[in-house]
Amino acid sequence: APGLWRACNWLMGAFFALAAFVQVVYTVPAGLTLLVGLNPLVTGNFIWKSVSAIHIFFCIVWAVGLAYNLLLHTKQNILHEEEGRELFGLVIITAWLSLCHSSSKNPVGGRIQLAIAIIVALFPFISWVYVYINKEMRSSWPTHCKTVI
């Protein structure tokens, strides 16, 4: 279990690092997650907990604003909207950092927490594969989204 938890953090750290090339908001979770991959006990550190809590708070506030905007203005599939893709990214950041934040008491977590971590860690990569295969979905996206894949 400890090795699997670390592997999930390395996988999410890689995802956040890749995503940081497009959106700077992923830089903080990339650093925090890679630190957890190096030393799972870092989540008990006051500075780590503070930075992650502040980032989670701002991601939630931003996500609520995006969700409200999407409710008012969505004209097509949520993934075709720039705000929709940003919203999913913020949800992934919030979910992952919350999982890490809650692991400070038990760095490996329970079986359920580890299962959730595996699912969340695989989700962005499975989504990228799906979008890469589904060319119709990408056809209306802006250039910066098409070239990232």
C-alpha positions as CSV (number, residue, x, y, z in Angstrom):
1,A,0.0,0.0,0.0
2,P,2.7,2.6,0.8
3,G,4.3,2.0,-2.6
4,L,1.0,2.3,-4.4
5,W,0.2,5.6,-2.6
6,R,3.6,7.0,-3.6
7,A,3.1,5.8,-7.2
8,C,-0.3,7.5,-7.3
9,N,1.3,10.7,-6.1
10,W,4.1,10.5,-8.7
11,L,1.4,9.9,-11.4
12,M,-0.6,12.9,-10.3
13,G,2.5,15.0,-9.9
14,A,3.4,14.2,-13.5
15,F,-0.2,15.1,-14.6
16,F,-0.1,18.4,-12.7
17,A,3.3,19.2,-14.0
18,L,2.2,18.6,-17.6
19,A,-1.0,20.6,-17.1
20,A,1.1,23.4,-15.6
21,F,2.4,24.1,-19.1
22,V,-1.1,25.2,-20.0
23,Q,-2.5,26.6,-16.8
24,V,-0.3,28.0,-14.0
25,V,-2.9,26.9,-11.4
26,Y,-1.5,23.4,-11.6
27,T,2.0,24.4,-10.5
28,V,1.2,24.4,-6.8
29,P,-0.5,21.0,-6.8
30,A,2.4,19.6,-8.9
31,G,4.9,20.7,-6.3
32,L,2.8,19.6,-3.3
33,T,2.0,16.2,-4.9
34,L,5.6,15.5,-5.8
35,L,6.6,16.2,-2.2
36,V,4.1,13.7,-1.0
37,G,5.5,11.2,-3.5
38,L,9.0,11.8,-2.0
39,N,7.8,11.7,1.6
40,P,4.2,10.9,2.4
41,L,4.7,12.2,5.9
42,V,5.1,15.7,4.5
43,T,1.3,16.1,4.6
44,G,1.5,16.5,8.4
45,N,3.8,19.5,8.0
46,F,2.2,22.9,8.9
47,I,3.5,24.7,5.7
48,W,2.4,21.8,3.4
49,K,-1.1,21.7,5.1
50,S,-1.4,25.5,4.9
51,V,-0.4,25.9,1.3
52,S,-2.7,23.0,0.2
53,A,-5.7,24.3,2.3
54,I,-5.3,27.8,0.7
55,H,-5.0,26.3,-2.8
56,I,-8.0,24.1,-2.2
57,F,-10.0,27.1,-1.0
58,F,-9.2,29.2,-4.1
59,C,-9.9,26.3,-6.4
60,I,-13.3,25.8,-4.8
61,V,-14.1,29.5,-5.2
62,W,-13.0,29.5,-8.8
63,A,-14.9,26.3,-9.5
64,V,-18.1,27.7,-8.1
65,G,-17.7,30.8,-10.3
66,L,-17.1,28.7,-13.4
67,A,-20.0,26.3,-12.6
68,Y,-22.3,29.3,-12.2
69,N,-21.1,30.8,-15.5
70,L,-21.6,27.4,-17.2
71,L,-25.2,27.1,-15.9
72,L,-26.0,30.5,-17.4
73,H,-24.1,30.3,-20.7
74,T,-23.4,26.7,-21.8
75,K,-24.5,26.1,-25.4
76,Q,-22.9,22.7,-26.0
77,N,-21.3,19.7,-24.2
78,I,-19.5,20.9,-21.1
79,L,-16.1,19.5,-22.4
80,H,-16.5,21.7,-25.5
81,E,-16.5,24.8,-23.3
82,E,-13.2,26.2,-22.1
83,E,-14.8,26.9,-18.7
84,G,-16.0,23.3,-18.5
85,R,-12.5,21.9,-19.0
86,E,-11.1,24.3,-16.4
87,L,-13.9,23.3,-14.0
88,F,-12.9,19.6,-14.3
89,G,-9.3,20.5,-13.7
90,L,-10.2,22.4,-10.6
91,V,-12.3,19.5,-9.4
92,I,-9.3,17.1,-9.9
93,I,-7.0,19.5,-8.1
94,T,-9.4,19.8,-5.2
95,A,-10.1,16.1,-5.0
96,W,-6.4,15.1,-5.0
97,L,-5.2,17.7,-2.6
98,S,-8.1,16.9,-0.3
99,L,-7.1,13.2,-0.4
100,C,-3.5,14.1,0.4
101,H,-4.5,16.5,3.1
102,S,-6.6,13.9,4.8
103,S,-3.7,11.4,4.6
104,S,-1.7,13.3,7.2
105,K,-3.1,11.1,10.0
106,N,-2.3,7.9,8.0
107,P,0.1,8.5,5.1
108,V,-1.1,5.3,3.3
109,G,-4.7,5.8,4.1
110,G,-7.3,3.0,4.3
111,R,-8.3,0.7,1.5
112,I,-11.1,2.9,0.4
113,Q,-8.9,6.0,0.4
114,L,-6.3,4.1,-1.6
115,A,-8.9,2.9,-4.1
116,I,-10.2,6.4,-4.5
117,A,-6.6,7.6,-5.0
118,I,-6.0,5.0,-7.8
119,I,-9.3,6.0,-9.6
120,V,-8.5,9.8,-9.3
121,A,-4.9,9.3,-10.4
122,L,-5.9,7.3,-13.5
123,F,-8.9,9.5,-14.5
124,P,-6.9,12.4,-16.1
125,F,-4.9,10.0,-18.2
126,I,-7.9,7.9,-19.3
127,S,-9.6,11.2,-20.2
128,W,-6.7,12.3,-22.3
129,V,-6.7,9.0,-24.2
130,Y,-10.4,9.2,-24.7
131,V,-10.2,12.8,-26.0
132,Y,-7.2,11.9,-28.2
133,I,-9.1,9.0,-29.8
134,N,-12.3,11.1,-30.2
135,K,-11.3,13.5,-32.9
136,E,-14.9,14.8,-33.3
137,M,-14.8,16.1,-29.7
138,R,-11.5,18.0,-30.3
139,S,-12.7,19.6,-33.6
140,S,-14.3,22.7,-32.0
141,W,-11.6,23.2,-29.4
142,P,-9.2,26.2,-29.5
143,T,-5.7,25.6,-30.8
144,H,-4.0,25.6,-27.4
145,C,-6.1,22.6,-26.4
146,K,-5.6,20.7,-29.6
147,T,-1.8,21.0,-29.5
148,V,-1.4,19.9,-25.9
149,I,-2.6,16.4,-26.7
